[in-house]
Amino acid sequence: MTRKQFGVTLAAGIAMMLPKVANAAEVTESDVMVKTPDGNADCYFVHPSSGTAPGVLFWPDIFGLRPALRTMGKRLAESGYSVLVVNPFYRMQKAPTASKGGATPLQEVMPFARGLNTTTHITDAKAFIGWLDQQPSVAKNRKIGTQGYCMGGPMALRTAYAVPGRVGAVATFHGGNGQVTTMPDSPHLQAAQSKAQFLIAVAESDDMQAPTVKTTIKDTLTKAGLSAEVEVYPAMHGWCPPDAGPYNEMQAEKAWSRLLVLYGKALA
């Protein structure tokens, strides 16, 4: 079995785990290359097969673009969105970058994460949003959403800062305590300069380590006049992707339902 065949088989298994989308749209999916200032990023693009839909930029967790996240992207597309799931580590390696998906030892993937910074987050965000706006399936008259998991949380926050005229909704799931730093370019401070609406879903385990992060994000966004739903979920860091060890179906489904509510109002 080739690596691609294995990925298809794995994705099919994961898809069976996730609840079916009611009145799911028929979707078209493809592997695409997106040109950025630093090269070409390999990504997965999936969208309703007919008409146009709001674009969504999907930032993975540290385990990168893989079958589980393709499945999540496809599920979102079936709900009526044109979704780009990116490989944030394209500068170093094409996806997959984690040999065992969400069960990959952290020491294997940490070097990829260390290769990214504020500058790469912002230049990539501009390139990915720009690419989405060039696609016939993306509605140019609707705002774009972005969502990030784990290390993708700070990237999603910075996307709203990078392209404030286009990004209308930001969701972070177990985005970690790197969402708030003491630096002037802290993701939460940059996000406060945007025009987006926010959903910040915090892992209980992250909140125990840094209990002030949630209130700092909420207070900063509220002071900026921005709508923000900030909630601590009774789950461990990493509870959303279905291939991750801490996956918690009940809490993942709750988070997913709140994501759809956010996009339903902010990208209408």
N, C-alpha and C positions, 0 to 999 in steps of 0.2 A: 504494500500500500504506500503510495507517495504521500509526502507531507501535506499536499493540497487535499488529497482524498481523505486523509485522516482528519483534517480540519473540517471538511464538509460533514463527515460522519459525526464528529464531536459536536458541531453546531446543531445538527439535527437532534441529538440527544438532549442538549441544553434547551432547545426550543420546546421539547416535550415537557420540560419541567415548568416552564412559564405559562401562566394562564393565557388563554386565547383572547384576542382582541375582538370585542363585539363589533359587528358590522365592519370588519377589517377591510381596508382598501386594498385592491390589488396593487402590488408594488413591483418596481424594476430596480434591480441591484447590480452594481458593477464595482470593480476595482479600478481606481483612478490614480493619476499622479498629479499633484498640485505643485506648481512652481513657486518657490519662495526665494528670498534673497540669498539663502544658504544652500539651495539645491532643489531637489524634487522629493516631495513627501508622498509616500505611498499611503493611500487612504481607501476607505470603503464608503461608497455613496449609494443610498437607497431612498427612493421617493415614490409617491403614488404614481401609477402608470399613466394616469390622465390628469389634465388640468395643471394648475400651479398650487403650491403649498408653501407655508412659511418655512424658511430655512432654519436648521439647527446645527450648531457646531458642537460636537461631542468629544470632550477631552477624557481620555482613559485614565485609569489608575496607573500605578507604577508597573503593572504587568503588561501594559500596552495593548495594542490592537490585536485581538485574538477572537476565536469563535464565539465566546460568551458575549463579548461586546458587540460583535456583528449582530448577534441575535437580539440584543437589547435595542440596537439601532433600527433593525428591521421592524421590531414591535412598535417602535415610535412612529416609523413611517406608515405602518398600517393604521395608525391613529390620525394620519393626515399631515405629516411633516416630511420635508425633504432634508435628510439627515446625512451629515458628513462625519464619519468616525475616523479620527486621524491617528497616524503613528507619530507620536511626539518625538520619537527617537530616531527619525529618518536620517539625521546627520551621521549616525553611527552604524545603523543596521536596518535593513528592511524587516517588516513584521513577518512572522512572530519574533518578538524579542525575549519572551519568557518561555523557556523550554517546557514547563509544566503548567502553563497558564496561571491561574490564580493560586496554584499550590507551589509555585516556583520559590525556592529559598531567596530571601531578600538580598543576601550578599551577591547573588548572581545578577540582579537587576539594578542595584544601587549605583553602579558606575554610569548607567544610562541617565539616571535622574540627575546625577551631579554635573552632567554636561549641559544642563539647561539653567537659565537665569531670567531675570526680569526682561532683559533685552530680547532674548529668543522668544519668550512668551508673547511679547508685544508684536514683534515682526511676524511671527507665525500667525497670530490672531488676525492681523491685517490681511495677510496672504490668503488665509482660509476663508475669511468672510468675503474678500474680494472674489475668490473663486466661486463661492456659492452664488453671489450676485450675477455671475455670468451664465448660470445654468437656466435653461428654459423652464425647468420644473420648479424653480424658486420664485415665489410671489414677491416682486419688487415693491409692491404697495403695502406689504406687511412687514413688521419688525422681525428681526432674527433673534432666536433664542440660543443660549449656550448652557451646557451642563458639564460639570466636572466631578470626577470621583477621586478621592485620596489626593495625590499630588495634582490632579486635574482641577481641584477646587480653586487654588490660587490662580491657575491659568484662566478659568472661567471668569473669575472676578476681574482679572486684568483685560480680558477681551472686551468687557463693557467699557473700560477706560480707553482701550486702543481704538475702538470704533463706536463712539458714543451716539453717532447719528443713526446707526443701524441696529444696535443691540437693544432689544426691549425687555428681555427676561434673562435672568441668570439663576441657575440652580447649582448648589454644591452639596455633595453627599459624602459624609465622613471626609470632609475636605482637610482635616487635620489642623493643627495649631499653627502651621505656617501661613494661614490666612491672615493672621495678625502678627506683625513683627514690630520691632522698635525703630525700623528704618523709615525714612521719609517716602520710600517707594513701596511701603507695605501694601499688599493686595487690597486690604479693606479700605485704606485711604484712597487708593486709586479708584476703586469701585464707587466710592462716594462722589466722584467727579463725573459720574455717568448719568444717564437718564432712564436706567432700567428699573424693573421690579425684581425682587430677590426672594429666593427660597434657600435657606441655609439649614440643612438637615445634619445635625451634629451627633456623632457617635458618643454614647455614654462613656466609653473608655477614654476617648479624647477629652471629654468634659471633666473627667476625674483628674486628669493630668494638668489641665489648665482651665479652671472653671470661670475665669474672667473673659475668655475669648468670645463666648457667645454674646455677653452683654456689651462688650466693646464693639463688636460688629453691629449689633442691633442699634446701639446708641449712635454710632457714627453715621449709619445709613439714615436713621430717623432724623438726626440733626440736619442732614443734607436734604431733607424733604422727600426721601425715597421710601417706597413701600417695601417692607422686609418681614417675611415670616421666618422666624428663627426658632427652632425646636430641637431639644435633645431627645433622641430616640433610644429606647431601652435595648440597645444592640451594640455589638463590638465594632471597632474600626474595620471597614471592609464588608459591611453586612449586605450591600446591594448586588454586586455581580454574582450570578448564580454558580460560578465555578470557584468562588473564593471560600476558604475554610470557614470564615465567620458568617457566611450567608445565612440570613434570617428571613425566610419567605414572608412571614406576616408583616414584619417591619419594612421589608423591601417593597412589598405591594402597597403599603401605606405611603411610603415615600414616592412611589411611582404615581399614585393617584394625586398626590399634592403637586407633582410636576405637571401633570395634565391640566390641573386647575390653573396653575400659574400661566402655562402657555395659552390656555383657553381665553384668559382675560388679557394678557399682556401682548399677545401676538395676533389678536383678533383684527 
